[in-house]
Amino acid sequence: GMSLGPDDQQVAATQIQAHYRGHEARTELGQQYQAASSIQAHYRGHATRRKSFSNLRVKQDPSTGGWMAALIPKDLGPTLTSVSVLDAETTFKMTPHERHRSGNIAANMREAGYTSEQIRMVCRALFLTQSEPDMRKAWVSLVGDGTSVPKQSFRSLLGLLGTEDIDDAKLQEIFDVVDADSSGGVEFDEFTKLLKSMNPKG
C-alpha cells in the first residue's frame, strides 16, 4: 500500500483522537441524560405516592387516629392513639398489650375532653410506675380536687379506664370491693388499689 508521510500520520492521529473525544462527550451526555431521567422518575414516583396518600387522607377518621389508621388494621388504632399521645419513653417501656390498653384509655379520655397531659399522667401511673406521687397526679387528672369518687361517677371512671359495658350488678360488686371502708365513695388510697389491680406489677 501507499506509505503515509509524517503529516498524513499526524492528521490521521488527530482524527482518531477527535473521534474518541466525541465518543467520550456523547457518553457523558448519555450518562447525564440517564441521570436526569432517573431523577424525573424518582419525582414521578413521589408524586404518585403523594397522590395515594391524599386518597387515604380522605378517609380520615379522628376516632381511629387519623389517616395513618387507614393503613393499619382496626384493632391497632388504640396502640396508635397511645403512641401519638404518650411520649416515646413511656410507650417504649410498655408491653404491646399495655400499649393497646393505654390507647383505649387515651381515646376515651380524649373524647371526654381530657388534655394530653392528663392522659399521660393516668397512663404513666397505671402502666409504668404505680408510685404514690404518680398515682396522686393521676387522681388529680381524673378527679380534680375532689376527695372521693361517688358511686354515680364510678361507672364513668371505670369507663375511662377501659372497663366499659358492665351491668349494674357487676358495677355494684366492683364498687363494694373497691370501697373497702364502705364510705359510699372511692378515696385516693382505694383508687390506688384499683389501678394496681387493673395492671398488676410483679
C-alpha positions in Angstrom: 0.0 0.0 0.0 0.9 3.6 -0.2 3.0 4.8 2.7 1.8 7.9 4.6 4.1 10.8 5.2 4.6 12.2 8.7 1.9 14.9 8.0 -0.6 12.4 7.0 0.0 10.3 10.1 -0.5 13.3 12.2 -3.8 14.1 10.5 -5.0 10.5 11.0 -4.0 10.5 14.6 -5.8 13.8 15.2 -8.9 12.4 13.6 -8.8 9.2 15.6 -8.4 11.3 18.8 -11.2 13.6 17.8 -13.4 10.5 17.1 -12.8 9.2 20.6 -13.2 12.6 22.3 -16.6 12.8 20.5 -17.4 9.3 21.9 -16.5 10.5 25.4 -18.6 13.6 25.1 -21.5 11.6 23.9 -21.1 9.0 26.6 -21.0 11.8 29.2 -24.1 13.3 27.7 -25.8 9.9 27.7 -25.0 9.5 31.4 -26.3 12.9 32.2 -29.4 12.2 30.3 -29.9 8.9 32.2 -29.3 10.6 35.5 -31.8 13.3 34.6 -34.5 10.7 33.6 -33.9 8.6 36.7 -34.3 11.8 38.8 -37.5 12.6 37.0 -38.7 9.0 37.5 -37.9 9.4 41.2 -40.0 12.5 41.5 -42.8 11.0 39.4 -42.8 8.1 41.9 -43.0 10.7 44.7 -46.0 12.4 43.1 -47.7 9.0 42.7 -47.1 8.2 46.3 -48.3 11.6 47.4 -51.5 11.0 45.4 -52.1 7.7 47.0 -51.6 9.3 50.4 -54.0 12.1 49.7 -56.6 9.4 48.7 -56.0 7.9 52.1 -56.3 11.2 53.8 -59.9 11.4 52.5 -60.7 8.5 54.8 -59.5 10.5 57.9 -61.4 9.3 60.9 -60.5 11.1 64.1 -61.8 8.3 66.2 -59.2 5.8 64.8 -56.2 8.0 64.9 -56.3 9.9 61.6 -55.2 8.8 58.1 -52.5 6.6 59.4 -55.2 4.3 60.8 -56.5 3.8 57.2 -53.3 1.9 56.6 -53.5 -0.2 59.7 -55.9 -2.9 60.9 -58.7 -1.5 63.0 -57.5 -3.1 66.3 -54.2 -1.3 66.1 -56.0 2.0 66.3 -55.7 2.3 70.1 -52.0 1.5 70.0 -51.5 4.3 67.6 -53.6 6.7 69.8 -51.3 5.9 72.7 -48.2 6.4 70.6 -49.5 9.8 69.4 -50.5 11.0 72.9 -47.8 9.4 75.1 -44.2 10.2 74.9 -41.9 7.7 73.2 -40.1 6.8 76.5 -43.4 5.9 78.1 -44.7 3.7 75.3 -41.3 2.1 74.9 -41.4 0.7 78.4 -44.9 -0.8 77.9 -45.8 -4.3 76.7 -47.8 -4.4 73.4 -50.9 -5.3 75.5 -50.3 -2.3 77.8 -49.8 -0.1 74.7 -53.1 -1.3 73.3 -54.9 -0.6 76.6 -53.3 2.8 77.1 -54.6 3.6 73.6 -58.1 2.8 74.7 -57.8 4.9 77.8 -56.2 7.7 75.7 -59.1 7.6 73.2 -61.8 7.5 76.0 -60.2 10.4 77.9 -59.7 12.4 74.8 -63.3 12.0 73.9 -64.3 13.1 77.4 -62.3 16.3 77.0 -59.1 15.5 79.0 -55.8 17.0 77.9 -52.9 15.0 76.6 -51.0 15.9 79.8 -53.8 14.4 81.9 -53.9 11.3 79.7 -50.1 10.9 80.1 -50.4 11.2 83.9 -53.0 8.4 84.1 -51.2 6.0 81.8 -47.9 6.6 83.5 -49.3 5.8 86.9 -51.3 2.8 85.7 -48.8 1.1 83.4 -45.4 2.3 84.4 -44.5 3.5 87.9 -47.5 2.9 90.1 -45.7 5.2 92.6 -47.5 7.2 95.1 -46.6 10.6 93.6 -47.7 9.5 90.1 -50.9 7.9 91.4 -51.6 11.3 93.0 -51.2 13.1 89.7 -53.5 10.5 88.0 -56.1 11.1 90.7 -55.9 14.9 90.3 -56.1 14.4 86.5 -59.2 12.3 86.7 -60.9 13.6 89.9 -59.6 17.1 90.2 -59.6 18.4 93.7 -62.3 16.0 94.9 -61.5 13.8 97.9 -63.8 10.9 96.8 -65.5 9.5 93.7 -69.1 8.9 94.5 -70.8 5.7 93.2 -72.7 7.5 90.5 -69.4 8.7 89.0 -67.7 5.3 89.4 -69.1 3.8 86.2 -67.7 6.7 84.1 -64.4 6.4 85.9 -64.2 2.7 85.1 -65.3 3.5 81.5 -62.5 6.0 81.1 -60.1 3.3 82.3 -61.3 0.9 79.7 -63.8 -1.2 81.6 -67.0 -0.4 79.6 -70.4 -2.1 79.2 -70.7 -3.6 82.7 -74.2 -4.2 84.1 -75.4 -2.7 87.3 -74.9 -5.9 89.4 -71.3 -6.2 88.3 -70.7 -2.4 88.8 -72.1 -2.7 92.4 -69.9 -5.7 93.0 -66.7 -3.9 91.9 -67.7 -0.8 93.8 -68.2 -2.8 97.0 -64.8 -4.3 96.6 -63.0 -1.0 95.8 -64.9 0.9 98.5 -63.2 -1.1 101.2 -64.3 1.2 104.1 -67.9 1.3 102.8 -67.9 5.1 102.9 -70.0 5.2 99.7 -67.2 6.8 97.7 -63.8 5.8 96.4 -61.0 7.7 98.1 -57.4 8.1 96.9 -55.9 5.0 98.6 -58.8 2.9 97.3 -58.3 4.4 93.8 -54.6 3.4 94.0 -55.5 -0.2 94.9 -58.0 -0.2 92.0 -55.3 1.0 89.5 -52.8 -1.5 90.8 -55.3 -4.3 90.5 -56.1 -3.3 86.9 -52.4 -3.8 86.0 -50.7 -6.0 88.5 -46.9 -5.4 88.5 -44.9 -8.4 89.9 
